[in-house]
Amino acid sequence: MIHMGCDPNAVTLNNLIRVHVKAGRTEKVLQVYDQMKRLHCEPDVITYNFLVRCHCKDMNREEAIKVLDNMVKRGCEPNASTFNPIFQSVMKSQDVNAAHQLFAKTKELKSKLTDTVVKFKKEMDENEIEPNENTFRILISMYCSMGHWNNAYKYFREMIEDKCLRPSPQVYEMRKVGQLNKYEELVHKMVDREFMDKRCSENLGRPSC
């Protein structure tokens, strides 16, 4: 593929990494990862999760945590699949202190990621760079996952009222967690902007039309 002048992407290389991880071939996994860097192919959360899993299989928790730190530095947000192999490794070692430290690290990394995202949004505003739907989706998803509903609501309103953009599906999370007043107000704004049919808003459920 490479010899024919067709560079592989992250999906292709992740599939190759998956095969080596399942077979327990750590050296091969790292070789493919090095190849990604040489090809300037940006690793994604799936790539990093495979690396973490691979190191944890080898009971090399320190290397797994280095991967975790590296992905955060590169702006890639870890998910549950990133942390679970590390937690399992800690459980196997029966190291209670390590478990507490790892749990504290999850909160610390979440805080760092939040600070980074907010900083980038501030820089966009200062440089008069117009945010798009993806910008708002990231901000809203982040605040919803943290339970910071006032901040999520603020960006929902900006998205609908100021930018006239169709809101992301996270708007329905507000209803699920009992933020009904905010949810109802956003639904009415969506109807006003014709993002939602009035018939669909009457039961304040997710629109099916």
C-alpha positions as a LaTeX table, in Angstrom:
\begin{tabular}{lrrr}
\hline
Residue & $x$ (\AA) & $y$ (\AA) & $z$ (\AA) \\
\hline
Met1 & 0.00 & 0.00 & 0.00 \\
Ile2 & 2.76 & 2.44 & 1.01 \\
His3 & 4.99 & 1.34 & $-1.90$ \\
Met4 & 2.14 & 2.25 & $-4.27$ \\
Gly5 & 2.09 & 5.79 & $-2.90$ \\
Cys6 & $-1.08$ & 5.36 & $-0.84$ \\
Asp7 & $-0.52$ & 6.38 & 2.78 \\
Pro8 & $-2.57$ & 4.43 & 5.35 \\
Asn9 & $-4.78$ & 6.35 & 7.76 \\
Ala10 & $-5.42$ & 5.84 & 11.48 \\
Val11 & $-8.28$ & 3.38 & 10.81 \\
Thr12 & $-6.05$ & 1.13 & 8.70 \\
Leu13 & $-3.17$ & 1.18 & 11.17 \\
Asn14 & $-5.48$ & 0.72 & 14.17 \\
Asn15 & $-6.81$ & $-2.47$ & 12.58 \\
Leu16 & $-3.26$ & $-3.70$ & 12.23 \\
Ile17 & $-2.48$ & $-2.78$ & 15.84 \\
Arg18 & $-5.63$ & $-4.61$ & 16.99 \\
Val19 & $-4.37$ & $-7.87$ & 15.47 \\
His20 & $-1.01$ & $-7.56$ & 17.25 \\
Val21 & $-2.63$ & $-6.62$ & 20.59 \\
Lys22 & $-4.87$ & $-9.69$ & 20.50 \\
Ala23 & $-1.86$ & $-11.87$ & 19.71 \\
Gly24 & 0.14 & $-10.29$ & 22.55 \\
Arg25 & 2.85 & $-8.97$ & 20.20 \\
Thr26 & 3.83 & $-5.80$ & 22.06 \\
Glu27 & 6.94 & $-5.19$ & 19.96 \\
Lys28 & 4.89 & $-5.29$ & 16.75 \\
Val29 & 2.31 & $-2.90$ & 18.25 \\
Leu30 & 5.04 & $-0.38$ & 19.06 \\
Gln31 & 6.53 & $-0.79$ & 15.59 \\
Val32 & 3.19 & 0.10 & 13.96 \\
Tyr33 & 2.81 & 3.06 & 16.33 \\
Asp34 & 6.30 & 4.28 & 15.37 \\
Gln35 & 5.30 & 3.88 & 11.73 \\
Met36 & 2.25 & 6.09 & 12.33 \\
Lys37 & 4.53 & 8.83 & 13.66 \\
Arg38 & 6.89 & 8.51 & 10.70 \\
Leu39 & 3.95 & 8.81 & 8.30 \\
His40 & 2.62 & 11.84 & 10.24 \\
Cys41 & $-0.59$ & 9.89 & 10.81 \\
Glu42 & $-2.23$ & 11.33 & 13.90 \\
Pro43 & $-3.11$ & 8.60 & 16.45 \\
Asp44 & $-6.61$ & 8.76 & 17.89 \\
Val45 & $-8.19$ & 7.55 & 21.13 \\
Ile46 & $-8.47$ & 4.01 & 19.70 \\
Thr47 & $-4.73$ & 3.94 & 18.99 \\
Tyr48 & $-3.87$ & 5.09 & 22.49 \\
Asn49 & $-6.33$ & 2.66 & 24.07 \\
Phe50 & $-4.66$ & $-0.23$ & 22.25 \\
Leu51 & $-1.26$ & 0.93 & 23.51 \\
Val52 & $-2.57$ & 1.16 & 27.08 \\
Arg53 & $-4.15$ & $-2.29$ & 26.83 \\
Cys54 & $-0.96$ & $-3.73$ & 25.41 \\
His55 & 1.22 & $-2.38$ & 28.24 \\
Cys56 & $-1.29$ & $-3.49$ & 30.87 \\
Lys57 & $-1.31$ & $-7.02$ & 29.43 \\
Asp58 & 2.45 & $-7.01$ & 29.98 \\
Met59 & 1.86 & $-5.72$ & 33.54 \\
Asn60 & 3.80 & $-2.60$ & 32.60 \\
Arg61 & 1.57 & $-0.04$ & 34.27 \\
Glu62 & 4.16 & 2.74 & 34.21 \\
Glu63 & 4.32 & 2.66 & 30.41 \\
Ala64 & 0.51 & 2.59 & 30.22 \\
Ile65 & 0.34 & 5.74 & 32.34 \\
Lys66 & 2.98 & 7.39 & 30.14 \\
Val67 & 0.72 & 6.71 & 27.14 \\
Leu68 & $-2.18$ & 8.25 & 29.08 \\
Asp69 & $-0.16$ & 11.39 & 29.85 \\
Asn70 & 1.02 & 11.65 & 26.24 \\
Met71 & $-2.48$ & 11.42 & 24.76 \\
Val72 & $-3.71$ & 14.20 & 27.04 \\
Lys73 & $-0.75$ & 16.41 & 26.09 \\
Arg74 & $-1.70$ & 15.88 & 22.44 \\
Gly75 & $-5.29$ & 16.92 & 23.11 \\
Cys76 & $-6.81$ & 13.43 & 22.82 \\
Glu77 & $-9.43$ & 12.86 & 25.51 \\
Pro78 & $-9.23$ & 9.50 & 27.31 \\
Asn79 & $-12.42$ & 7.52 & 27.82 \\
Ala80 & $-13.50$ & 4.62 & 30.03 \\
Ser81 & $-11.71$ & 2.15 & 27.76 \\
Thr82 & $-8.47$ & 4.01 & 28.41 \\
Phe83 & $-8.68$ & 3.72 & 32.18 \\
Asn84 & $-10.29$ & 0.29 & 32.57 \\
Pro85 & $-7.18$ & $-1.78$ & 31.66 \\
Ile86 & $-5.12$ & 0.32 & 34.09 \\
Phe87 & $-7.67$ & $-0.18$ & 36.86 \\
Gln88 & $-7.67$ & $-3.93$ & 36.13 \\
Ser89 & $-3.88$ & $-3.95$ & 36.33 \\
Val90 & $-4.03$ & $-2.19$ & 39.70 \\
Met91 & $-6.63$ & $-4.68$ & 40.96 \\
Lys92 & $-4.45$ & $-7.62$ & 39.98 \\
Ser93 & $-1.53$ & $-6.14$ & 41.86 \\
Gln94 & $-3.82$ & $-5.45$ & 44.87 \\
Asp95 & $-2.11$ & $-2.08$ & 45.26 \\
Val96 & $-4.68$ & 0.05 & 47.09 \\
Asn97 & $-2.54$ & 3.20 & 47.02 \\
Ala98 & $-2.10$ & 2.90 & 43.25 \\
Ala99 & $-5.88$ & 2.60 & 42.86 \\
His100 & $-6.43$ & 5.83 & 44.80 \\
Gln101 & $-3.71$ & 7.60 & 42.83 \\
Leu102 & $-5.20$ & 6.48 & 39.52 \\
Phe103 & $-8.68$ & 7.63 & 40.51 \\
Ala104 & $-7.24$ & 11.04 & 41.46 \\
Lys105 & $-5.45$ & 11.12 & 38.11 \\
Thr106 & $-8.71$ & 10.66 & 36.18 \\
Lys107 & $-10.08$ & 13.80 & 37.83 \\
Glu108 & $-6.84$ & 15.71 & 37.31 \\
Leu109 & $-6.72$ & 14.84 & 33.59 \\
Lys110 & $-10.36$ & 15.78 & 33.13 \\
Ser111 & $-9.61$ & 19.16 & 34.69 \\
Lys112 & $-6.60$ & 19.68 & 32.41 \\
Leu113 & $-8.62$ & 18.80 & 29.33 \\
Thr114 & $-11.38$ & 21.18 & 30.37 \\
Asp115 & $-8.88$ & 24.00 & 30.89 \\
Thr116 & $-7.36$ & 23.33 & 27.46 \\
Val117 & $-10.72$ & 23.34 & 25.66 \\
Val118 & $-11.83$ & 26.55 & 27.40 \\
Lys119 & $-8.49$ & 28.18 & 26.57 \\
Phe120 & $-8.87$ & 27.31 & 22.88 \\
Lys121 & $-12.43$ & 28.69 & 22.82 \\
Lys122 & $-11.20$ & 31.94 & 24.39 \\
Glu123 & $-8.45$ & 32.20 & 21.75 \\
Met124 & $-11.05$ & 31.63 & 19.02 \\
Asp125 & $-13.15$ & 34.49 & 20.40 \\
Glu126 & $-10.13$ & 36.80 & 20.72 \\
Asn127 & $-9.08$ & 36.07 & 17.13 \\
Glu128 & $-12.69$ & 36.39 & 15.88 \\
Ile129 & $-12.70$ & 32.80 & 14.61 \\
Glu130 & $-16.31$ & 31.72 & 14.18 \\
Pro131 & $-17.14$ & 28.48 & 16.07 \\
Asn132 & $-19.01$ & 25.83 & 14.12 \\
Glu133 & $-21.30$ & 22.97 & 15.13 \\
Asn134 & $-18.37$ & 20.75 & 16.07 \\
Thr135 & $-16.93$ & 23.43 & 18.36 \\
Phe136 & $-20.20$ & 23.67 & 20.27 \\
Arg137 & $-20.64$ & 19.88 & 20.28 \\
Ile138 & $-17.27$ & 19.45 & 22.00 \\
Leu139 & $-17.92$ & 22.19 & 24.57 \\
Ile140 & $-21.44$ & 20.99 & 25.35 \\
Ser141 & $-20.43$ & 17.32 & 25.55 \\
Met142 & $-17.62$ & 18.21 & 27.93 \\
Tyr143 & $-19.85$ & 20.18 & 30.29 \\
Cys144 & $-22.68$ & 17.63 & 30.13 \\
Ser145 & $-20.28$ & 14.81 & 31.03 \\
Met146 & $-19.16$ & 16.84 & 34.07 \\
Gly147 & $-22.72$ & 17.69 & 35.11 \\
His148 & $-22.04$ & 21.42 & 34.62 \\
Trp149 & $-25.49$ & 22.12 & 33.21 \\
Asn150 & $-25.35$ & 25.92 & 33.46 \\
Asn151 & $-22.28$ & 26.05 & 31.22 \\
Ala152 & $-23.81$ & 23.54 & 28.79 \\
Tyr153 & $-27.02$ & 25.60 & 28.73 \\
Lys154 & $-25.04$ & 28.79 & 28.02 \\
Tyr155 & $-23.46$ & 27.23 & 24.92 \\
Phe156 & $-26.77$ & 25.74 & 23.80 \\
Arg157 & $-28.29$ & 29.23 & 23.88 \\
Glu158 & $-25.34$ & 30.77 & 22.04 \\
Met159 & $-25.56$ & 28.01 & 19.45 \\
Ile160 & $-29.29$ & 28.50 & 18.82 \\
Glu161 & $-29.77$ & 32.26 & 19.35 \\
Asp162 & $-26.50$ & 33.84 & 18.23 \\
Lys163 & $-25.17$ & 31.38 & 15.65 \\
Cys164 & $-28.48$ & 29.90 & 14.37 \\
Leu165 & $-26.98$ & 26.41 & 14.48 \\
Arg166 & $-28.93$ & 23.23 & 15.09 \\
Pro167 & $-28.06$ & 22.02 & 18.60 \\
Ser168 & $-26.37$ & 18.70 & 19.25 \\
Pro169 & $-28.27$ & 15.69 & 20.67 \\
Gln170 & $-26.87$ & 16.43 & 24.15 \\
Val171 & $-29.80$ & 18.84 & 24.57 \\
Tyr172 & $-31.87$ & 15.77 & 25.49 \\
Glu173 & $-29.48$ & 14.91 & 28.32 \\
Met174 & $-30.90$ & 17.87 & 30.25 \\
Arg175 & $-34.31$ & 16.26 & 30.25 \\
Lys176 & $-32.90$ & 12.94 & 31.43 \\
Val177 & $-31.14$ & 14.47 & 34.44 \\
Gly178 & $-34.08$ & 16.61 & 35.53 \\
Gln179 & $-32.99$ & 19.99 & 34.13 \\
Leu180 & $-36.53$ & 20.43 & 32.83 \\
Asn181 & $-36.79$ & 24.24 & 32.89 \\
Lys182 & $-33.63$ & 24.64 & 30.84 \\
Tyr183 & $-34.67$ & 21.82 & 28.54 \\
Glu184 & $-38.15$ & 23.23 & 27.90 \\
Glu185 & $-36.78$ & 26.70 & 27.18 \\
Leu186 & $-34.28$ & 25.27 & 24.67 \\
Val187 & $-36.99$ & 23.22 & 22.98 \\
His188 & $-39.15$ & 26.32 & 22.51 \\
Lys189 & $-36.17$ & 28.17 & 21.03 \\
Met190 & $-35.59$ & 25.24 & 18.68 \\
Val191 & $-39.23$ & 25.44 & 17.54 \\
Asp192 & $-38.91$ & 29.21 & 16.99 \\
Arg193 & $-35.83$ & 28.62 & 14.82 \\
Glu194 & $-37.63$ & 25.77 & 13.01 \\
Phe195 & $-35.04$ & 23.24 & 14.19 \\
Met196 & $-37.91$ & 21.20 & 15.59 \\
Asp197 & $-41.49$ & 20.76 & 14.40 \\
Lys198 & $-44.03$ & 22.17 & 16.87 \\
Arg199 & $-45.86$ & 18.82 & 16.94 \\
Cys200 & $-42.69$ & 17.13 & 18.10 \\
Ser201 & $-42.20$ & 19.58 & 20.95 \\
Glu202 & $-45.60$ & 19.09 & 22.54 \\
Asn203 & $-44.55$ & 16.05 & 24.55 \\
Leu204 & $-41.05$ & 17.51 & 25.08 \\
Gly205 & $-39.49$ & 14.28 & 23.93 \\
Arg206 & $-36.85$ & 13.59 & 21.37 \\
Pro207 & $-38.25$ & 14.53 & 17.96 \\
Ser208 & $-39.08$ & 11.63 & 15.72 \\
Cys209 & $-40.01$ & 13.87 & 12.79 \\
\hline
\end{tabular}
